[in-house]
Amino acid sequence: MLWRASVACPTKSIGNRNAPRPPEGVFPVELTAGIFALGHNSPSSFGGHSYLAVRAHGNLMVDSPRYTRALTDTIDDLGGMSHVLLSHRDDVADADRWAERYGAQVWIHEDDADAAPYATNITTSDQLVDDGVMSIHVPGHTKGHVVYHVDNRFLFTGDALFWNHRRHELDVAPKQTWYSWDALADSMDAIADLNVEWVFPGHGKWHDIGHTLYATQMARLGNAMRETGQQAWSRRPHTTFAWY
């Protein structure tokens, strides 16, 4: 676990003087069957998480880690990737290098597309990426933010939504909602009816939430955001980005 923290740290601020190089196999780490956290978080993506979904139709990289030999060999063994799915402009990192290595298609929404001029697929609304993979536009954090709903089970949420392990609930980041708080509340309503077992965010905790709890919490999140307001939300106990 400590080596994972070291390898994930985007600024390399965590280390071991007696063993300066991590052992083999620290990342990727399988979080649930077929879904891997990639670690090697990039400072150019503000330390955001990235993931690999291994699928029969072709693997998916969701957002980008640093491009490093420590990952390429393992990703080769897992079958490479067919698509690089970018949630928004902040978490692009080395997506171009990963896509070039594997000949992968790169997806991003048109309102954030200037951050990835090499993208092959520019979405304008909700769009099917591949069999069982949907890009859903959820403006709020940025104007062009999207989430990816995969195999009717997994939701890759970028900076739109995460599991607040201190409040034990799905949460949003008020201080990092750059585009529109009201739009983000509407976006939470828009994804509330999805069938979701796992939430995989760009920042914060991923969580095996299960269909029932996801539906229950999401049914009230958008309204709670509107009633509370962005400033008051940021003053709640255990607010985001104060501790992770």
NURODO-997472 format. One record per atom (N, C-alpha, C): atom name; x negated, z negated, y negated; residue number from 0; residue in one letter. Coordinates in steps of 0.1 Angstrom, whole numbers, always signed. Example, Ala and Ser with C-alpha at 12.3 -4.5 7.8 and 13.67 -1.06 7.14 Angstrom:
BEGIN
{N {-132 -78 +57} 0 A}
{CA {-123 -78 +45} 0 A}
{C {-132 -78 +33} 0 A}
{N {-128 -71 +22} 1 S}
{CA {-137 -71 +11} 1 S}
{C {-129 -79 +0} 1 S}
//
This chain:
BEGIN
{N {-8 +0 +12} 0 M}
{CA {+0 +0 +0} 0 M}
{C {-9 +0 -13} 0 M}
{N {-20 -8 -13} 1 L}
{CA {-28 -8 -24} 1 L}
{C {-35 +5 -26} 1 L}
{N {-39 +12 -16} 2 W}
{CA {-45 +25 -17} 2 W}
{C {-35 +35 -22} 2 W}
{N {-23 +34 -18} 3 R}
{CA {-12 +43 -24} 3 R}
{C {-11 +41 -39} 3 R}
{N {-11 +28 -43} 4 A}
{CA {-11 +26 -58} 4 A}
{C {-23 +32 -65} 4 A}
{N {-34 +31 -59} 5 S}
{CA {-46 +37 -65} 5 S}
{C {-46 +52 -66} 5 S}
{N {-41 +59 -55} 6 V}
{CA {-41 +73 -54} 6 V}
{C {-29 +78 -63} 6 V}
{N {-19 +71 -64} 7 A}
{CA {-7 +75 -73} 7 A}
{C {-10 +73 -88} 7 A}
{N {-19 +64 -91} 8 C}
{CA {-22 +61 -105} 8 C}
{C {-27 +73 -113} 8 C}
{N {-19 +77 -123} 9 P}
{CA {-23 +90 -130} 9 P}
{C {-36 +88 -139} 9 P}
{N {-39 +76 -143} 10 T}
{CA {-51 +73 -151} 10 T}
{C {-63 +68 -143} 10 T}
{N {-61 +67 -130} 11 K}
{CA {-72 +62 -121} 11 K}
{C {-77 +48 -126} 11 K}
{N {-67 +40 -130} 12 S}
{CA {-70 +26 -135} 12 S}
{C {-71 +16 -124} 12 S}
{N {-67 +20 -112} 13 I}
{CA {-67 +11 -100} 13 I}
{C {-78 +16 -91} 13 I}
{N {-87 +7 -86} 14 G}
{CA {-98 +12 -77} 14 G}
{C {-103 +1 -69} 14 G}
{N {-114 +4 -61} 15 N}
{CA {-120 -5 -52} 15 N}
{C {-135 -2 -54} 15 N}
{N {-143 -12 -59} 16 R}
{CA {-157 -10 -62} 16 R}
{C {-165 -8 -49} 16 R}
{N {-160 -15 -38} 17 N}
{CA {-167 -14 -25} 17 N}
{C {-164 -2 -17} 17 N}
{N {-153 +5 -20} 18 A}
{CA {-149 +17 -13} 18 A}
{C {-143 +26 -23} 18 A}
{N {-151 +34 -30} 19 P}
{CA {-146 +42 -42} 19 P}
{C {-137 +53 -38} 19 P}
{N {-138 +58 -25} 20 R}
{CA {-129 +69 -21} 20 R}
{C {-119 +63 -11} 20 R}
{N {-106 +68 -13} 21 P}
{CA {-95 +63 -4} 21 P}
{C {-97 +69 +10} 21 P}
{N {-91 +62 +20} 22 P}
{CA {-91 +67 +33} 22 P}
{C {-83 +79 +35} 22 P}
{N {-84 +86 +46} 23 E}
{CA {-75 +98 +49} 23 E}
{C {-61 +94 +50} 23 E}
{N {-52 +102 +47} 24 G}
{CA {-38 +100 +50} 24 G}
{C {-30 +91 +41} 24 G}
{N {-35 +88 +29} 25 V}
{CA {-28 +79 +20} 25 V}
{C {-15 +85 +15} 25 V}
{N {-16 +98 +11} 26 F}
{CA {-5 +107 +8} 26 F}
{C {-7 +120 +14} 26 F}
{N {+4 +127 +17} 27 P}
{CA {+18 +124 +15} 27 P}
{C {+22 +112 +24} 27 P}
{N {+33 +105 +20} 28 V}
{CA {+39 +95 +28} 28 V}
{C {+53 +98 +30} 28 V}
{N {+58 +98 +43} 29 E}
{CA {+72 +101 +46} 29 E}
{C {+81 +90 +43} 29 E}
{N {+91 +92 +34} 30 L}
{CA {+100 +82 +29} 30 L}
{C {+112 +81 +38} 30 L}
{N {+117 +93 +43} 31 T}
{CA {+127 +94 +53} 31 T}
{C {+125 +107 +60} 31 T}
{N {+131 +110 +71} 32 A}
{CA {+128 +122 +79} 32 A}
{C {+128 +134 +70} 32 A}
{N {+116 +140 +69} 33 G}
{CA {+114 +153 +62} 33 G}
{C {+112 +152 +47} 33 G}
{N {+112 +141 +41} 34 I}
{CA {+110 +139 +27} 34 I}
{C {+97 +131 +25} 34 I}
{N {+88 +137 +17} 35 F}
{CA {+75 +130 +15} 35 F}
{C {+72 +128 +0} 35 F}
{N {+68 +116 -3} 36 A}
{CA {+62 +113 -16} 36 A}
{C {+48 +119 -16} 36 A}
{N {+44 +126 -27} 37 L}
{CA {+31 +133 -27} 37 L}
{C {+20 +125 -34} 37 L}
{N {+24 +114 -42} 38 G}
{CA {+14 +107 -49} 38 G}
{C {+6 +116 -58} 38 G}
{N {-7 +112 -61} 39 H}
{CA {-15 +120 -70} 39 H}
{C {-8 +123 -83} 39 H}
{N {-1 +113 -88} 40 N}
{CA {+7 +115 -100} 40 N}
{C {-1 +120 -112} 40 N}
{N {+3 +129 -119} 41 S}
{CA {-5 +136 -130} 41 S}
{C {-2 +129 -144} 41 S}
{N {-13 +127 -151} 42 P}
{CA {-11 +122 -165} 42 P}
{C {-3 +132 -174} 42 P}
{N {-4 +145 -171} 43 S}
{CA {+3 +155 -179} 43 S}
{C {+18 +155 -176} 43 S}
{N {+22 +148 -165} 44 S}
{CA {+36 +146 -162} 44 S}
{C {+40 +131 -165} 44 S}
{N {+32 +124 -173} 45 F}
{CA {+35 +111 -177} 45 F}
{C {+36 +102 -164} 45 F}
{N {+28 +105 -154} 46 G}
{CA {+27 +97 -142} 46 G}
{C {+39 +99 -133} 46 G}
{N {+47 +109 -134} 47 G}
{CA {+59 +111 -127} 47 G}
{C {+57 +113 -112} 47 G}
{N {+66 +109 -103} 48 H}
{CA {+66 +112 -89} 48 H}
{C {+69 +127 -86} 48 H}
{N {+64 +131 -75} 49 S}
{CA {+68 +144 -70} 49 S}
{C {+70 +143 -55} 49 S}
{N {+77 +153 -49} 50 Y}
{CA {+81 +152 -35} 50 Y}
{C {+80 +165 -28} 50 Y}
{N {+79 +165 -15} 51 L}
{CA {+80 +176 -6} 51 L}
{C {+91 +174 +4} 51 L}
{N {+100 +184 +4} 52 A}
{CA {+111 +183 +14} 52 A}
{C {+108 +194 +24} 52 A}
{N {+106 +190 +37} 53 V}
{CA {+103 +199 +47} 53 V}
{C {+116 +204 +54} 53 V}
{N {+118 +217 +54} 54 R}
{CA {+131 +223 +58} 54 R}
{C {+128 +235 +66} 54 R}
{N {+137 +238 +75} 55 A}
{CA {+136 +250 +83} 55 A}
{C {+137 +263 +75} 55 A}
{N {+144 +263 +64} 56 H}
{CA {+146 +274 +55} 56 H}
{C {+134 +276 +46} 56 H}
{N {+124 +267 +46} 57 G}
{CA {+113 +268 +37} 57 G}
{C {+112 +255 +29} 57 G}
{N {+100 +250 +28} 58 N}
{CA {+98 +237 +22} 58 N}
{C {+99 +238 +7} 58 N}
{N {+103 +226 +1} 59 L}
{CA {+105 +225 -14} 59 L}
{C {+95 +215 -19} 59 L}
{N {+88 +218 -30} 60 M}
{CA {+81 +208 -38} 60 M}
{C {+90 +206 -50} 60 M}
{N {+93 +193 -53} 61 V}
{CA {+101 +189 -64} 61 V}
{C {+92 +182 -74} 61 V}
{N {+91 +189 -86} 62 D}
{CA {+81 +185 -96} 62 D}
{C {+67 +185 -90} 62 D}
{N {+57 +183 -99} 63 S}
{CA {+44 +186 -94} 63 S}
{C {+34 +175 -95} 63 S}
{N {+26 +172 -85} 64 P}
{CA {+15 +163 -85} 64 P}
{C {+3 +171 -91} 64 P}
{N {-9 +163 -92} 65 R}
{CA {-21 +170 -94} 65 R}
{C {-25 +180 -83} 65 R}
{N {-31 +191 -86} 66 Y}
{CA {-35 +200 -76} 66 Y}
{C {-49 +195 -71} 66 Y}
{N {-49 +191 -58} 67 T}
{CA {-61 +184 -53} 67 T}
{C {-62 +187 -38} 67 T}
{N {-74 +188 -33} 68 R}
{CA {-77 +191 -19} 68 R}
{C {-72 +180 -10} 68 R}
{N {-70 +168 -16} 69 A}
{CA {-65 +157 -8} 69 A}
{C {-51 +160 -4} 69 A}
{N {-44 +169 -11} 70 L}
{CA {-30 +172 -7} 70 L}
{C {-29 +186 +0} 70 L}
{N {-37 +195 -4} 71 T}
{CA {-35 +209 +0} 71 T}
{C {-36 +210 +16} 71 T}
{N {-46 +203 +22} 72 D}
{CA {-47 +205 +36} 72 D}
{C {-35 +200 +44} 72 D}
{N {-30 +188 +39} 73 T}
{CA {-18 +182 +46} 73 T}
{C {-6 +191 +43} 73 T}
{N {-4 +196 +31} 74 I}
{CA {+8 +205 +28} 74 I}
{C {+6 +218 +36} 74 I}
{N {-6 +223 +38} 75 D}
{CA {-8 +234 +47} 75 D}
{C {-2 +231 +61} 75 D}
{N {-6 +219 +66} 76 D}
{CA {-2 +216 +79} 76 D}
{C {+14 +214 +80} 76 D}
{N {+20 +210 +69} 77 L}
{CA {+34 +208 +69} 77 L}
{C {+42 +221 +67} 77 L}
{N {+35 +232 +65} 78 G}
{CA {+41 +245 +63} 78 G}
{C {+41 +251 +49} 78 G}
{N {+33 +245 +40} 79 G}
{CA {+33 +250 +27} 79 G}
{C {+46 +248 +19} 79 G}
{N {+50 +257 +11} 80 M}
{CA {+63 +256 +4} 80 M}
{C {+68 +270 +0} 80 M}
{N {+81 +271 -1} 81 S}
{CA {+87 +283 -5} 81 S}
{C {+92 +283 -20} 81 S}
{N {+95 +270 -25} 82 H}
{CA {+100 +269 -38} 82 H}
{C {+94 +257 -45} 82 H}
{N {+91 +258 -57} 83 V}
{CA {+87 +247 -66} 83 V}
{C {+98 +244 -76} 83 V}
{N {+105 +233 -75} 84 L}
{CA {+117 +230 -82} 84 L}
{C {+113 +220 -94} 84 L}
{N {+114 +225 -106} 85 L}
{CA {+110 +216 -117} 85 L}
{C {+123 +211 -124} 85 L}
{N {+123 +197 -125} 86 S}
{CA {+135 +191 -130} 86 S}
{C {+136 +193 -145} 86 S}
{N {+124 +193 -152} 87 H}
{CA {+125 +195 -167} 87 H}
{C {+110 +197 -172} 87 H}
{N {+109 +198 -185} 88 R}
{CA {+97 +202 -191} 88 R}
{C {+85 +192 -189} 88 R}
{N {+89 +179 -188} 89 D}
{CA {+78 +169 -188} 89 D}
{C {+70 +168 -175} 89 D}
{N {+76 +173 -164} 90 D}
{CA {+70 +170 -151} 90 D}
{C {+64 +183 -144} 90 D}
{N {+59 +192 -152} 91 V}
{CA {+54 +205 -147} 91 V}
{C {+40 +203 -141} 91 V}
{N {+31 +196 -147} 92 A}
{CA {+18 +193 -142} 92 A}
{C {+11 +206 -137} 92 A}
{N {+7 +207 -125} 93 D}
{CA {+0 +218 -119} 93 D}
{C {+9 +227 -111} 93 D}
{N {+21 +228 -114} 94 A}
{CA {+31 +236 -107} 94 A}
{C {+26 +251 -105} 94 A}
{N {+20 +256 -115} 95 D}
{CA {+15 +270 -114} 95 D}
{C {+5 +272 -103} 95 D}
{N {-4 +262 -101} 96 R}
{CA {-14 +263 -91} 96 R}
{C {-8 +262 -77} 96 R}
{N {+1 +253 -76} 97 W}
{CA {+8 +251 -63} 97 W}
{C {+15 +264 -59} 97 W}
{N {+23 +269 -69} 98 A}
{CA {+30 +281 -66} 98 A}
{C {+21 +293 -62} 98 A}
{N {+10 +294 -69} 99 E}
{CA {+1 +305 -66} 99 E}
{C {-5 +304 -52} 99 E}
{N {-8 +292 -48} 100 R}
{CA {-14 +290 -35} 100 R}
{C {-5 +294 -24} 100 R}
{N {+8 +291 -26} 101 Y}
{CA {+17 +294 -15} 101 Y}
{C {+27 +306 -17} 101 Y}
{N {+25 +312 -28} 102 G}
{CA {+34 +323 -31} 102 G}
{C {+48 +319 -33} 102 G}
{N {+50 +307 -39} 103 A}
{CA {+63 +301 -40} 103 A}
{C {+70 +305 -53} 103 A}
{N {+84 +305 -52} 104 Q}
{CA {+92 +307 -64} 104 Q}
{C {+92 +294 -72} 104 Q}
{N {+93 +296 -85} 105 V}
{CA {+93 +284 -94} 105 V}
{C {+106 +284 -102} 105 V}
{N {+113 +273 -102} 106 W}
{CA {+126 +272 -108} 106 W}
{C {+126 +262 -119} 106 W}
{N {+132 +266 -131} 107 I}
{CA {+134 +257 -142} 107 I}
{C {+146 +262 -150} 107 I}
{N {+152 +253 -158} 108 H}
{CA {+164 +257 -166} 108 H}
{C {+159 +264 -179} 108 H}
{N {+167 +273 -184} 109 E}
{CA {+162 +281 -196} 109 E}
{C {+159 +272 -208} 109 E}
{N {+165 +261 -210} 110 D}
{CA {+163 +253 -222} 110 D}
{C {+150 +245 -221} 110 D}
{N {+143 +245 -209} 111 D}
{CA {+130 +239 -208} 111 D}
{C {+120 +249 -203} 111 D}
{N {+124 +261 -202} 112 A}
{CA {+115 +271 -196} 112 A}
{C {+102 +274 -203} 112 A}
{N {+101 +271 -216} 113 D}
{CA {+89 +274 -223} 113 D}
{C {+77 +265 -218} 113 D}
{N {+81 +255 -210} 114 A}
{CA {+70 +246 -205} 114 A}
{C {+65 +252 -192} 114 A}
{N {+71 +262 -186} 115 A}
{CA {+66 +269 -174} 115 A}
{C {+68 +284 -175} 115 A}
{N {+60 +290 -184} 116 P}
{CA {+61 +305 -186} 116 P}
{C {+59 +313 -174} 116 P}
{N {+54 +307 -163} 117 Y}
{CA {+51 +315 -151} 117 Y}
{C {+63 +314 -141} 117 Y}
{N {+74 +306 -145} 118 A}
{CA {+85 +305 -136} 118 A}
{C {+91 +318 -132} 118 A}
{N {+95 +319 -120} 119 T}
{CA {+101 +331 -115} 119 T}
{C {+116 +331 -115} 119 T}
{N {+122 +319 -116} 120 N}
{CA {+137 +318 -116} 120 N}
{C {+141 +309 -127} 120 N}
{N {+148 +314 -137} 121 I}
{CA {+153 +306 -149} 121 I}
{C {+168 +305 -147} 121 I}
{N {+172 +292 -146} 122 T}
{CA {+187 +289 -144} 122 T}
{C {+193 +287 -158} 122 T}
{N {+206 +290 -158} 123 T}
{CA {+214 +289 -171} 123 T}
{C {+225 +279 -169} 123 T}
{N {+229 +276 -157} 124 S}
{CA {+239 +267 -153} 124 S}
{C {+237 +261 -139} 124 S}
{N {+246 +255 -133} 125 D}
{CA {+244 +251 -119} 125 D}
{C {+242 +264 -111} 125 D}
{N {+233 +263 -102} 126 Q}
{CA {+229 +275 -94} 126 Q}
{C {+224 +272 -80} 126 Q}
{N {+228 +280 -70} 127 L}
{CA {+222 +278 -57} 127 L}
{C {+208 +284 -57} 127 L}
{N {+199 +275 -52} 128 V}
{CA {+185 +279 -51} 128 V}
{C {+182 +285 -37} 128 V}
{N {+187 +279 -27} 129 D}
{CA {+186 +283 -13} 129 D}
{C {+197 +277 -5} 129 D}
{N {+198 +281 +7} 130 D}
{CA {+208 +275 +16} 130 D}
{C {+207 +260 +16} 130 D}
{N {+218 +253 +10} 131 G}
{CA {+218 +239 +10} 131 G}
{C {+210 +232 -2} 131 G}
{N {+206 +240 -11} 132 V}
{CA {+198 +235 -23} 132 V}
{C {+205 +239 -36} 132 V}
{N {+210 +230 -43} 133 M}
{CA {+217 +233 -56} 133 M}
{C {+209 +227 -68} 133 M}
{N {+207 +235 -78} 134 S}
{CA {+202 +231 -91} 134 S}
{C {+214 +228 -100} 134 S}
{N {+215 +215 -105} 135 I}
{CA {+227 +211 -113} 135 I}
{C {+222 +207 -127} 135 I}
{N {+227 +213 -137} 136 H}
{CA {+223 +210 -151} 136 H}
{C {+228 +197 -155} 136 H}
{N {+219 +188 -159} 137 V}
{CA {+223 +174 -164} 137 V}
{C {+215 +171 -177} 137 V}
{N {+219 +178 -188} 138 P}
{CA {+212 +175 -201} 138 P}
{C {+214 +160 -205} 138 P}
{N {+204 +155 -212} 139 G}
{CA {+204 +142 -217} 139 G}
{C {+189 +138 -220} 139 G}
{N {+181 +136 -210} 140 H}
{CA {+167 +133 -212} 140 H}
{C {+161 +144 -220} 140 H}
{N {+163 +156 -215} 141 T}
{CA {+160 +168 -222} 141 T}
{C {+172 +178 -222} 141 T}
{N {+172 +188 -230} 142 K}
{CA {+183 +197 -230} 142 K}
{C {+184 +205 -217} 142 K}
{N {+173 +208 -211} 143 G}
{CA {+173 +216 -199} 143 G}
{C {+171 +209 -186} 143 G}
{N {+173 +196 -186} 144 H}
{CA {+171 +188 -174} 144 H}
{C {+180 +192 -163} 144 H}
{N {+175 +193 -151} 145 V}
{CA {+184 +195 -139} 145 V}
{C {+181 +185 -128} 145 V}
{N {+190 +183 -119} 146 V}
{CA {+187 +176 -107} 146 V}
{C {+189 +186 -95} 146 V}
{N {+183 +182 -84} 147 Y}
{CA {+184 +191 -72} 147 Y}
{C {+191 +183 -61} 147 Y}
{N {+202 +189 -56} 148 H}
{CA {+210 +183 -45} 148 H}
{C {+206 +191 -33} 148 H}
{N {+201 +184 -23} 149 V}
{CA {+195 +191 -11} 149 V}
{C {+202 +186 +2} 149 V}
{N {+207 +196 +9} 150 D}
{CA {+213 +193 +23} 150 D}
{C {+224 +183 +22} 150 D}
{N {+231 +182 +11} 151 N}
{CA {+243 +174 +9} 151 N}
{C {+240 +159 +13} 151 N}
{N {+227 +156 +11} 152 R}
{CA {+222 +142 +14} 152 R}
{C {+213 +136 +3} 152 R}
{N {+204 +145 -2} 153 F}
{CA {+193 +140 -10} 153 F}
{C {+195 +145 -25} 153 F}
{N {+193 +136 -34} 154 L}
{CA {+194 +139 -48} 154 L}
{C {+180 +136 -55} 154 L}
{N {+174 +147 -60} 155 F}
{CA {+161 +146 -67} 155 F}
{C {+165 +146 -82} 155 F}
{N {+162 +135 -89} 156 T}
{CA {+168 +132 -102} 156 T}
{C {+159 +133 -114} 156 T}
{N {+146 +136 -112} 157 G}
{CA {+137 +137 -123} 157 G}
{C {+138 +125 -131} 157 G}
{N {+140 +126 -145} 158 D}
{CA {+141 +115 -154} 158 D}
{C {+155 +112 -158} 158 D}
{N {+165 +117 -150} 159 A}
{CA {+179 +115 -154} 159 A}
{C {+185 +102 -148} 159 A}
{N {+180 +97 -136} 160 L}
{CA {+186 +86 -129} 160 L}
{C {+176 +81 -119} 160 L}
{N {+177 +67 -117} 161 F}
{CA {+168 +61 -108} 161 F}
{C {+174 +48 -103} 161 F}
{N {+168 +42 -93} 162 W}
{CA {+172 +29 -88} 162 W}
{C {+165 +18 -95} 162 W}
{N {+172 +10 -102} 163 N}
{CA {+166 -2 -109} 163 N}
{C {+166 -13 -99} 163 N}
{N {+154 -16 -94} 164 H}
{CA {+153 -26 -83} 164 H}
{C {+154 -40 -88} 164 H}
{N {+153 -42 -101} 165 R}
{CA {+156 -55 -107} 165 R}
{C {+170 -58 -109} 165 R}
{N {+178 -48 -113} 166 R}
{CA {+192 -49 -115} 166 R}
{C {+200 -46 -103} 166 R}
{N {+193 -40 -93} 167 H}
{CA {+200 -36 -80} 167 H}
{C {+211 -26 -83} 167 H}
{N {+208 -16 -91} 168 E}
{CA {+218 -6 -94} 168 E}
{C {+212 +7 -99} 168 E}
{N {+219 +18 -98} 169 L}
{CA {+215 +30 -104} 169 L}
{C {+215 +29 -119} 169 L}
{N {+205 +35 -126} 170 D}
{CA {+203 +32 -140} 170 D}
{C {+197 +44 -147} 170 D}
{N {+197 +45 -160} 171 V}
{CA {+192 +55 -168} 171 V}
{C {+182 +49 -178} 171 V}
{N {+174 +57 -185} 172 A}
{CA {+164 +52 -194} 172 A}
{C {+168 +55 -208} 172 A}
{N {+173 +45 -215} 173 P}
{CA {+178 +48 -229} 173 P}
{C {+167 +51 -239} 173 P}
{N {+156 +45 -237} 174 K}
{CA {+145 +47 -247} 174 K}
{C {+138 +61 -245} 174 K}
{N {+141 +67 -233} 175 Q}
{CA {+135 +80 -230} 175 Q}
{C {+146 +91 -230} 175 Q}
{N {+157 +88 -235} 176 T}
{CA {+168 +99 -236} 176 T}
{C {+165 +106 -249} 176 T}
{N {+158 +117 -248} 177 W}
{CA {+153 +124 -261} 177 W}
{C {+164 +133 -266} 177 W}
{N {+172 +139 -258} 178 Y}
{CA {+181 +149 -263} 178 Y}
{C {+194 +143 -267} 178 Y}
{N {+202 +137 -258} 179 S}
{CA {+215 +132 -262} 179 S}
{C {+220 +121 -252} 179 S}
{N {+223 +109 -257} 180 W}
{CA {+229 +99 -248} 180 W}
{C {+243 +103 -244} 180 W}
{N {+251 +108 -252} 181 D}
{CA {+264 +112 -248} 181 D}
{C {+264 +123 -238} 181 D}
{N {+254 +133 -239} 182 A}
{CA {+253 +143 -229} 182 A}
{C {+249 +137 -216} 182 A}
{N {+240 +127 -216} 183 L}
{CA {+235 +121 -204} 183 L}
{C {+247 +114 -197} 183 L}
{N {+255 +107 -205} 184 A}
{CA {+267 +101 -199} 184 A}
{C {+276 +111 -192} 184 A}
{N {+279 +122 -199} 185 D}
{CA {+287 +133 -193} 185 D}
{C {+280 +138 -180} 185 D}
{N {+267 +139 -181} 186 S}
{CA {+259 +144 -169} 186 S}
{C {+261 +134 -157} 186 S}
{N {+262 +121 -160} 187 M}
{CA {+264 +112 -149} 187 M}
{C {+278 +114 -143} 187 M}
{N {+287 +117 -151} 188 D}
{CA {+301 +120 -146} 188 D}
{C {+300 +132 -137} 188 D}
{N {+292 +142 -141} 189 A}
{CA {+292 +155 -134} 189 A}
{C {+286 +154 -120} 189 A}
{N {+277 +144 -118} 190 I}
{CA {+271 +143 -105} 190 I}
{C {+277 +131 -97} 190 I}
{N {+287 +125 -102} 191 A}
{CA {+293 +113 -96} 191 A}
{C {+299 +116 -82} 191 A}
{N {+305 +127 -81} 192 D}
{CA {+312 +131 -68} 192 D}
{C {+303 +137 -57} 192 D}
{N {+291 +138 -60} 193 L}
{CA {+282 +144 -50} 193 L}
{C {+281 +135 -38} 193 L}
{N {+278 +141 -26} 194 N}
{CA {+275 +133 -14} 194 N}
{C {+260 +130 -14} 194 N}
{N {+257 +117 -16} 195 V}
{CA {+243 +113 -17} 195 V}
{C {+240 +101 -9} 195 V}
{N {+229 +103 -1} 196 E}
{CA {+224 +92 +7} 196 E}
{C {+211 +86 +1} 196 E}
{N {+202 +94 -4} 197 W}
{CA {+190 +90 -11} 197 W}
{C {+189 +95 -25} 197 W}
{N {+183 +87 -34} 198 V}
{CA {+180 +91 -47} 198 V}
{C {+165 +91 -49} 198 V}
{N {+159 +102 -53} 199 F}
{CA {+145 +103 -55} 199 F}
{C {+142 +107 -69} 199 F}
{N {+138 +97 -77} 200 P}
{CA {+135 +99 -92} 200 P}
{C {+121 +103 -95} 200 P}
{N {+119 +108 -107} 201 G}
{CA {+106 +111 -112} 201 G}
{C {+99 +98 -117} 201 G}
{N {+106 +88 -121} 202 H}
{CA {+101 +75 -125} 202 H}
{C {+110 +65 -119} 202 H}
{N {+104 +53 -116} 203 G}
{CA {+112 +42 -110} 203 G}
{C {+112 +43 -95} 203 G}
{N {+122 +37 -90} 204 K}
{CA {+122 +35 -75} 204 K}
{C {+132 +45 -69} 204 K}
{N {+127 +51 -58} 205 W}
{CA {+136 +59 -49} 205 W}
{C {+144 +48 -41} 205 W}
{N {+155 +53 -35} 206 H}
{CA {+164 +43 -28} 206 H}
{C {+173 +50 -18} 206 H}
{N {+174 +44 -7} 207 D}
{CA {+184 +48 +4} 207 D}
{C {+197 +41 +0} 207 D}
{N {+205 +47 -9} 208 I}
{CA {+216 +40 -15} 208 I}
{C {+229 +42 -6} 208 I}
{N {+230 +52 +2} 209 G}
{CA {+242 +54 +10} 209 G}
{C {+253 +60 +2} 209 G}
{N {+262 +67 +9} 210 H}
{CA {+273 +75 +2} 210 H}
{C {+282 +65 -6} 210 H}
{N {+286 +54 +0} 211 T}
{CA {+296 +45 -5} 211 T}
{C {+291 +39 -18} 211 T}
{N {+279 +33 -18} 212 L}
{CA {+274 +26 -30} 212 L}
{C {+271 +36 -41} 212 L}
{N {+266 +48 -37} 213 Y}
{CA {+264 +58 -48} 213 Y}
{C {+277 +62 -55} 213 Y}
{N {+287 +64 -47} 214 A}
{CA {+300 +68 -53} 214 A}
{C {+306 +57 -61} 214 A}
{N {+305 +45 -57} 215 T}
{CA {+310 +33 -64} 215 T}
{C {+303 +31 -77} 215 T}
{N {+290 +32 -77} 216 Q}
{CA {+282 +29 -89} 216 Q}
{C {+283 +41 -99} 216 Q}
{N {+283 +53 -94} 217 M}
{CA {+283 +65 -103} 217 M}
{C {+297 +66 -109} 217 M}
{N {+307 +62 -103} 218 A}
{CA {+321 +63 -108} 218 A}
{C {+322 +55 -122} 218 A}
{N {+314 +45 -123} 219 R}
{CA {+315 +37 -136} 219 R}
{C {+303 +39 -145} 219 R}
{N {+293 +46 -141} 220 L}
{CA {+281 +46 -149} 220 L}
{C {+283 +53 -163} 220 L}
{N {+289 +65 -162} 221 G}
{CA {+291 +73 -175} 221 G}
{C {+299 +65 -185} 221 G}
{N {+310 +59 -181} 222 N}
{CA {+318 +51 -190} 222 N}
{C {+311 +39 -195} 222 N}
{N {+303 +32 -187} 223 A}
{CA {+296 +21 -191} 223 A}
{C {+286 +25 -202} 223 A}
{N {+279 +36 -200} 224 M}
{CA {+270 +41 -210} 224 M}
{C {+277 +43 -223} 224 M}
{N {+288 +49 -223} 225 R}
{CA {+296 +52 -236} 225 R}
{C {+300 +39 -242} 225 R}
{N {+305 +30 -234} 226 E}
{CA {+310 +17 -240} 226 E}
{C {+299 +9 -246} 226 E}
{N {+287 +9 -239} 227 T}
{CA {+276 +0 -243} 227 T}
{C {+268 +6 -254} 227 T}
{N {+266 +19 -254} 228 G}
{CA {+258 +26 -264} 228 G}
{C {+243 +26 -260} 228 G}
{N {+236 +35 -266} 229 Q}
{CA {+222 +37 -262} 229 Q}
{C {+213 +25 -267} 229 Q}
{N {+215 +20 -279} 230 Q}
{CA {+207 +9 -284} 230 Q}
{C {+209 -4 -276} 230 Q}
{N {+222 -7 -274} 231 A}
{CA {+225 -19 -266} 231 A}
{C {+221 -18 -252} 231 A}
{N {+221 -6 -246} 232 W}
{CA {+217 -4 -232} 232 W}
{C {+202 -8 -231} 232 W}
{N {+194 -4 -241} 233 S}
{CA {+180 -6 -241} 233 S}
{C {+176 -21 -243} 233 S}
{N {+186 -29 -247} 234 R}
{CA {+183 -44 -249} 234 R}
{C {+188 -52 -237} 234 R}
{N {+194 -46 -227} 235 R}
{CA {+198 -53 -215} 235 R}
{C {+186 -59 -208} 235 R}
{N {+188 -70 -200} 236 P}
{CA {+177 -76 -192} 236 P}
{C {+172 -65 -182} 236 P}
{N {+159 -65 -180} 237 H}
{CA {+152 -56 -170} 237 H}
{C {+155 -42 -174} 237 H}
{N {+153 -39 -186} 238 T}
{CA {+155 -25 -190} 238 T}
{C {+144 -16 -185} 238 T}
{N {+145 -4 -185} 239 T}
{CA {+136 +6 -179} 239 T}
{C {+123 +7 -187} 239 T}
{N {+112 +10 -181} 240 F}
{CA {+99 +13 -186} 240 F}
{C {+93 +1 -192} 240 F}
{N {+99 -11 -190} 241 A}
{CA {+92 -23 -194} 241 A}
{C {+84 -29 -183} 241 A}
{N {+86 -23 -171} 242 W}
{CA {+79 -30 -159} 242 W}
{C {+74 -20 -149} 242 W}
{N {+77 -7 -150} 243 Y}
{CA {+71 +2 -140} 243 Y}
{C {+62 +13 -146} 243 Y}
//
